[in-house]
Amino acid sequence: MSLQRGCSKREITVTMSQAIETTGAQSHPVADAFTEALRRAQAEFMEMPGLLLTEAQAARLWCFDSALCSRVLQTLVEEHFLIRTRNASYLRA
């Protein structure tokens, strides 16, 4: 029996220099990846009440690069889904 560690399953990497908008009825792959990252983060916080993560912990848990993780957490705070604590941790609002 072998245990694997790390983020080999589904790593999501989105560069922030790429557009995150959709045009018309077509979806943009970067927008889709960002939306998937948002949904994944929301699902984790909903499935585990009381989950408290720093940005670094969240990036490791979800296998996000630091820029994507920062943007996802910032978006969830702006949408009042999460709050940022004094010690820079994130908790469901």
Stockholm file with secondary structure:
# STOCKHOLM 1.0

chainA/1-93         MSLQRGCSKREITVTMSQAIETTGAQSHPVADAFTEALRRAQAEFMEMPGLLLTEAQAARLWCFDSALCSRVLQTLVEEHFLIRTRNASYLRA
#=GR chainA/1-93 SS CCCCCSSCSCCBCCCTTSCCCCBTTBCCHHHHHHHHHHHHHHHHHHHSTTCEEEHHHHHHHHTBCHHHHHHHHHHHHHTTSEEECTTSEEEEC
#=GC SS_cons        CCCCCSSCSCCBCCCTTSCCCCBTTBCCHHHHHHHHHHHHHHHHHHHSTTCEEEHHHHHHHHTBCHHHHHHHHHHHHHTTSEEECTTSEEEEC
//
